[in-house]
Amino acid sequence: MAENEVLITEEGLQKIEDEIDELKTVRRKEVAERIKVALGYGDLSENSEYDEAKNEQAQVEERIAKLEYMARNAKVIKENELNDQIVNVGSSVTVKDVDSGEEDTYDIVGSAEADPLEGKISNESPIGAGLMGKGIGDIAEIDVPQGKVRLEVLKISIK
């Protein structure tokens, strides 16, 4: 993998492109309007509305730049390149904690689209990295902040 390459699913790339479009067509205009209104308040040295709007403008531009970088350097993981025998980016994997018997299902995604609250974990996270390359029936011993966890791969599917 190239150093600047960003692993991402087709769905993740679409979300990035949608956010870029939203930021450029809607948010930029909203912020520009806030700046215009704040300029009408007079003295810029004591104009907190102007300062806030300029800070927001900088944040929007920074986010656009970050997203465009990710889109330019995206290596899209295509579903037809995946198989359901090995855990990889783009896989949905059901695992069982060998010690507790608890089962979880994770979608393995690139770091750009990780969202643990939605069950999307990065291939670079401890659990994601520990599961990469495993097959059904394999047990991954993974060091996590709470200690070591042993996860058995029960099922692999393509999201």
ChimeraX commands (.cxc) that place a marker at each C-alpha (Angstrom):
marker #1 position 0.00,0.00,0.00 radius 0.5
marker #1 position 1.36,3.42,-0.92 radius 0.5
marker #1 position 2.19,5.69,2.02 radius 0.5
marker #1 position -0.50,8.28,1.24 radius 0.5
marker #1 position -3.11,5.74,0.14 radius 0.5
marker #1 position -6.43,5.84,1.98 radius 0.5
marker #1 position -8.28,2.50,2.01 radius 0.5
marker #1 position -11.99,3.09,1.63 radius 0.5
marker #1 position -15.13,1.31,0.53 radius 0.5
marker #1 position -17.24,2.57,-2.38 radius 0.5
marker #1 position -19.89,3.67,0.14 radius 0.5
marker #1 position -17.28,5.58,2.16 radius 0.5
marker #1 position -15.95,7.38,-0.92 radius 0.5
marker #1 position -19.49,8.40,-1.87 radius 0.5
marker #1 position -20.02,9.84,1.63 radius 0.5
marker #1 position -16.79,11.84,1.31 radius 0.5
marker #1 position -17.82,13.19,-2.09 radius 0.5
marker #1 position -21.28,14.10,-0.77 radius 0.5
marker #1 position -19.77,15.95,2.20 radius 0.5
marker #1 position -17.36,17.86,-0.07 radius 0.5
marker #1 position -20.30,18.90,-2.24 radius 0.5
marker #1 position -22.34,19.99,0.81 radius 0.5
marker #1 position -19.44,22.00,2.22 radius 0.5
marker #1 position -18.70,23.73,-1.08 radius 0.5
marker #1 position -22.25,24.49,-2.18 radius 0.5
marker #1 position -24.05,25.13,1.11 radius 0.5
marker #1 position -21.70,25.74,4.05 radius 0.5
marker #1 position -19.33,28.07,2.20 radius 0.5
marker #1 position -22.26,30.28,1.20 radius 0.5
marker #1 position -23.70,30.28,4.72 radius 0.5
marker #1 position -20.37,31.29,6.23 radius 0.5
marker #1 position -19.78,33.96,3.58 radius 0.5
marker #1 position -23.20,35.42,4.40 radius 0.5
marker #1 position -22.36,35.44,8.14 radius 0.5
marker #1 position -19.10,37.28,7.38 radius 0.5
marker #1 position -20.95,39.80,5.22 radius 0.5
marker #1 position -23.51,40.46,7.97 radius 0.5
marker #1 position -20.77,40.72,10.63 radius 0.5
marker #1 position -18.85,43.24,8.51 radius 0.5
marker #1 position -21.92,45.46,8.69 radius 0.5
marker #1 position -21.57,45.66,12.47 radius 0.5
marker #1 position -18.60,48.01,12.14 radius 0.5
marker #1 position -15.25,47.97,13.96 radius 0.5
marker #1 position -13.61,44.59,13.24 radius 0.5
marker #1 position -11.26,44.82,16.22 radius 0.5
marker #1 position -14.20,44.36,18.62 radius 0.5
marker #1 position -16.47,42.29,16.39 radius 0.5
marker #1 position -16.84,38.79,17.87 radius 0.5
marker #1 position -19.40,37.74,15.22 radius 0.5
marker #1 position -16.84,38.48,12.53 radius 0.5
marker #1 position -14.11,36.53,14.37 radius 0.5
marker #1 position -16.42,33.54,14.85 radius 0.5
marker #1 position -17.47,33.57,11.20 radius 0.5
marker #1 position -13.83,33.77,10.03 radius 0.5
marker #1 position -12.91,30.86,12.35 radius 0.5
marker #1 position -15.81,28.83,10.98 radius 0.5
marker #1 position -14.70,29.66,7.44 radius 0.5
marker #1 position -11.21,28.35,8.26 radius 0.5
marker #1 position -12.69,25.13,9.70 radius 0.5
marker #1 position -14.86,24.58,6.62 radius 0.5
marker #1 position -11.89,25.12,4.28 radius 0.5
marker #1 position -9.71,22.80,6.39 radius 0.5
marker #1 position -12.37,20.08,6.26 radius 0.5
marker #1 position -12.74,20.48,2.49 radius 0.5
marker #1 position -8.97,20.18,2.04 radius 0.5
marker #1 position -8.83,17.06,4.24 radius 0.5
marker #1 position -11.71,15.39,2.41 radius 0.5
marker #1 position -10.30,16.26,-1.02 radius 0.5
marker #1 position -6.95,14.79,0.03 radius 0.5
marker #1 position -8.68,11.58,1.12 radius 0.5
marker #1 position -10.67,11.39,-2.13 radius 0.5
marker #1 position -7.55,11.99,-4.26 radius 0.5
marker #1 position -5.60,9.30,-2.43 radius 0.5
marker #1 position -8.44,6.80,-2.09 radius 0.5
marker #1 position -7.86,3.17,-2.90 radius 0.5
marker #1 position -11.39,1.94,-3.28 radius 0.5
marker #1 position -11.98,-1.60,-2.09 radius 0.5
marker #1 position -14.41,-3.08,-4.59 radius 0.5
marker #1 position -16.85,-5.77,-3.49 radius 0.5
marker #1 position -15.96,-8.03,-6.44 radius 0.5
marker #1 position -12.31,-8.07,-5.27 radius 0.5
marker #1 position -13.26,-9.47,-1.87 radius 0.5
marker #1 position -14.00,-13.00,-0.81 radius 0.5
marker #1 position -16.01,-14.25,2.13 radius 0.5
marker #1 position -13.27,-16.58,3.36 radius 0.5
marker #1 position -10.73,-14.00,4.59 radius 0.5
marker #1 position -11.30,-10.86,6.69 radius 0.5
marker #1 position -10.31,-7.74,4.76 radius 0.5
marker #1 position -11.35,-4.10,4.41 radius 0.5
marker #1 position -14.95,-4.26,3.19 radius 0.5
marker #1 position -15.76,-7.43,5.14 radius 0.5
marker #1 position -18.46,-7.78,7.74 radius 0.5
marker #1 position -17.22,-10.23,10.35 radius 0.5
marker #1 position -19.06,-11.91,13.21 radius 0.5
marker #1 position -16.81,-12.92,16.09 radius 0.5
marker #1 position -17.23,-14.60,19.45 radius 0.5
marker #1 position -15.19,-13.68,22.50 radius 0.5
marker #1 position -13.73,-17.08,23.44 radius 0.5
marker #1 position -13.70,-16.25,27.15 radius 0.5
marker #1 position -17.09,-14.56,27.61 radius 0.5
marker #1 position -19.02,-16.17,24.74 radius 0.5
marker #1 position -20.27,-12.72,23.67 radius 0.5
marker #1 position -20.79,-12.26,19.92 radius 0.5
marker #1 position -20.28,-9.06,17.95 radius 0.5
marker #1 position -20.38,-8.13,14.28 radius 0.5
marker #1 position -17.98,-5.55,12.87 radius 0.5
marker #1 position -17.66,-3.95,9.47 radius 0.5
marker #1 position -13.95,-3.61,8.70 radius 0.5
marker #1 position -13.35,-0.28,6.97 radius 0.5
marker #1 position -10.45,2.04,6.24 radius 0.5
marker #1 position -9.55,4.53,8.96 radius 0.5
marker #1 position -11.26,7.35,7.04 radius 0.5
marker #1 position -14.71,5.85,7.53 radius 0.5
marker #1 position -14.38,4.20,10.94 radius 0.5
marker #1 position -17.34,4.78,13.26 radius 0.5
marker #1 position -17.32,2.41,16.25 radius 0.5
marker #1 position -20.84,3.48,17.29 radius 0.5
marker #1 position -22.10,2.07,13.97 radius 0.5
marker #1 position -19.96,-1.08,14.29 radius 0.5
marker #1 position -17.50,0.17,11.64 radius 0.5
marker #1 position -13.96,-0.40,12.88 radius 0.5
marker #1 position -10.74,0.56,11.17 radius 0.5
marker #1 position -8.41,-2.03,9.75 radius 0.5
marker #1 position -5.73,-0.12,11.71 radius 0.5
marker #1 position -7.48,-0.40,15.11 radius 0.5
marker #1 position -6.26,-3.17,17.43 radius 0.5
marker #1 position -9.30,-5.40,16.81 radius 0.5
marker #1 position -9.48,-4.60,13.08 radius 0.5
marker #1 position -5.78,-5.26,12.57 radius 0.5
marker #1 position -5.98,-8.46,14.62 radius 0.5
marker #1 position -8.83,-9.80,12.48 radius 0.5
marker #1 position -7.30,-8.91,9.10 radius 0.5
marker #1 position -6.40,-12.02,7.13 radius 0.5
marker #1 position -8.22,-14.42,9.47 radius 0.5
marker #1 position -10.62,-17.04,8.21 radius 0.5
marker #1 position -13.71,-18.72,9.61 radius 0.5
marker #1 position -12.79,-20.72,12.71 radius 0.5
marker #1 position -9.54,-18.83,13.28 radius 0.5
marker #1 position -8.89,-17.33,16.69 radius 0.5
marker #1 position -7.27,-13.91,16.89 radius 0.5
marker #1 position -5.42,-13.02,20.08 radius 0.5
marker #1 position -5.52,-9.24,20.28 radius 0.5
marker #1 position -3.95,-6.82,22.73 radius 0.5
marker #1 position -6.51,-4.17,23.70 radius 0.5
marker #1 position -6.31,-1.50,26.41 radius 0.5
marker #1 position -8.14,-3.81,28.85 radius 0.5
marker #1 position -5.69,-6.67,28.25 radius 0.5
marker #1 position -5.77,-9.54,25.77 radius 0.5
marker #1 position -8.93,-10.67,24.03 radius 0.5
marker #1 position -9.39,-13.88,22.04 radius 0.5
marker #1 position -11.91,-13.63,19.22 radius 0.5
marker #1 position -13.07,-16.58,17.11 radius 0.5
marker #1 position -14.21,-15.71,13.59 radius 0.5
marker #1 position -17.68,-17.19,13.12 radius 0.5
marker #1 position -18.83,-15.63,9.87 radius 0.5
marker #1 position -17.44,-13.41,7.13 radius 0.5
marker #1 position -19.60,-11.65,4.58 radius 0.5
marker #1 position -19.21,-8.89,2.05 radius 0.5
marker #1 position -21.09,-5.74,3.13 radius 0.5
marker link #1:1,2 radius 0.2
marker link #1:2,3 radius 0.2
marker link #1:3,4 radius 0.2
marker link #1:4,5 radius 0.2
marker link #1:5,6 radius 0.2
marker link #1:6,7 radius 0.2
marker link #1:7,8 radius 0.2
marker link #1:8,9 radius 0.2
marker link #1:9,10 radius 0.2
marker link #1:10,11 radius 0.2
marker link #1:11,12 radius 0.2
marker link #1:12,13 radius 0.2
marker link #1:13,14 radius 0.2
marker link #1:14,15 radius 0.2
marker link #1:15,16 radius 0.2
marker link #1:16,17 radius 0.2
marker link #1:17,18 radius 0.2
marker link #1:18,19 radius 0.2
marker link #1:19,20 radius 0.2
marker link #1:20,21 radius 0.2
marker link #1:21,22 radius 0.2
marker link #1:22,23 radius 0.2
marker link #1:23,24 radius 0.2
marker link #1:24,25 radius 0.2
marker link #1:25,26 radius 0.2
marker link #1:26,27 radius 0.2
marker link #1:27,28 radius 0.2
marker link #1:28,29 radius 0.2
marker link #1:29,30 radius 0.2
marker link #1:30,31 radius 0.2
marker link #1:31,32 radius 0.2
marker link #1:32,33 radius 0.2
marker link #1:33,34 radius 0.2
marker link #1:34,35 radius 0.2
marker link #1:35,36 radius 0.2
marker link #1:36,37 radius 0.2
marker link #1:37,38 radius 0.2
marker link #1:38,39 radius 0.2
marker link #1:39,40 radius 0.2
marker link #1:40,41 radius 0.2
marker link #1:41,42 radius 0.2
marker link #1:42,43 radius 0.2
marker link #1:43,44 radius 0.2
marker link #1:44,45 radius 0.2
marker link #1:45,46 radius 0.2
marker link #1:46,47 radius 0.2
marker link #1:47,48 radius 0.2
marker link #1:48,49 radius 0.2
marker link #1:49,50 radius 0.2
marker link #1:50,51 radius 0.2
marker link #1:51,52 radius 0.2
marker link #1:52,53 radius 0.2
marker link #1:53,54 radius 0.2
marker link #1:54,55 radius 0.2
marker link #1:55,56 radius 0.2
marker link #1:56,57 radius 0.2
marker link #1:57,58 radius 0.2
marker link #1:58,59 radius 0.2
marker link #1:59,60 radius 0.2
marker link #1:60,61 radius 0.2
marker link #1:61,62 radius 0.2
marker link #1:62,63 radius 0.2
marker link #1:63,64 radius 0.2
marker link #1:64,65 radius 0.2
marker link #1:65,66 radius 0.2
marker link #1:66,67 radius 0.2
marker link #1:67,68 radius 0.2
marker link #1:68,69 radius 0.2
marker link #1:69,70 radius 0.2
marker link #1:70,71 radius 0.2
marker link #1:71,72 radius 0.2
marker link #1:72,73 radius 0.2
marker link #1:73,74 radius 0.2
marker link #1:74,75 radius 0.2
marker link #1:75,76 radius 0.2
marker link #1:76,77 radius 0.2
marker link #1:77,78 radius 0.2
marker link #1:78,79 radius 0.2
marker link #1:79,80 radius 0.2
marker link #1:80,81 radius 0.2
marker link #1:81,82 radius 0.2
marker link #1:82,83 radius 0.2
marker link #1:83,84 radius 0.2
marker link #1:84,85 radius 0.2
marker link #1:85,86 radius 0.2
marker link #1:86,87 radius 0.2
marker link #1:87,88 radius 0.2
marker link #1:88,89 radius 0.2
marker link #1:89,90 radius 0.2
marker link #1:90,91 radius 0.2
marker link #1:91,92 radius 0.2
marker link #1:92,93 radius 0.2
marker link #1:93,94 radius 0.2
marker link #1:94,95 radius 0.2
marker link #1:95,96 radius 0.2
marker link #1:96,97 radius 0.2
marker link #1:97,98 radius 0.2
marker link #1:98,99 radius 0.2
marker link #1:99,100 radius 0.2
marker link #1:100,101 radius 0.2
marker link #1:101,102 radius 0.2
marker link #1:102,103 radius 0.2
marker link #1:103,104 radius 0.2
marker link #1:104,105 radius 0.2
marker link #1:105,106 radius 0.2
marker link #1:106,107 radius 0.2
marker link #1:107,108 radius 0.2
marker link #1:108,109 radius 0.2
marker link #1:109,110 radius 0.2
marker link #1:110,111 radius 0.2
marker link #1:111,112 radius 0.2
marker link #1:112,113 radius 0.2
marker link #1:113,114 radius 0.2
marker link #1:114,115 radius 0.2
marker link #1:115,116 radius 0.2
marker link #1:116,117 radius 0.2
marker link #1:117,118 radius 0.2
marker link #1:118,119 radius 0.2
marker link #1:119,120 radius 0.2
marker link #1:120,121 radius 0.2
marker link #1:121,122 radius 0.2
marker link #1:122,123 radius 0.2
marker link #1:123,124 radius 0.2
marker link #1:124,125 radius 0.2
marker link #1:125,126 radius 0.2
marker link #1:126,127 radius 0.2
marker link #1:127,128 radius 0.2
marker link #1:128,129 radius 0.2
marker link #1:129,130 radius 0.2
marker link #1:130,131 radius 0.2
marker link #1:131,132 radius 0.2
marker link #1:132,133 radius 0.2
marker link #1:133,134 radius 0.2
marker link #1:134,135 radius 0.2
marker link #1:135,136 radius 0.2
marker link #1:136,137 radius 0.2
marker link #1:137,138 radius 0.2
marker link #1:138,139 radius 0.2
marker link #1:139,140 radius 0.2
marker link #1:140,141 radius 0.2
marker link #1:141,142 radius 0.2
marker link #1:142,143 radius 0.2
marker link #1:143,144 radius 0.2
marker link #1:144,145 radius 0.2
marker link #1:145,146 radius 0.2
marker link #1:146,147 radius 0.2
marker link #1:147,148 radius 0.2
marker link #1:148,149 radius 0.2
marker link #1:149,150 radius 0.2
marker link #1:150,151 radius 0.2
marker link #1:151,152 radius 0.2
marker link #1:152,153 radius 0.2
marker link #1:153,154 radius 0.2
marker link #1:154,155 radius 0.2
marker link #1:155,156 radius 0.2
marker link #1:156,157 radius 0.2
marker link #1:157,158 radius 0.2
marker link #1:158,159 radius 0.2
view
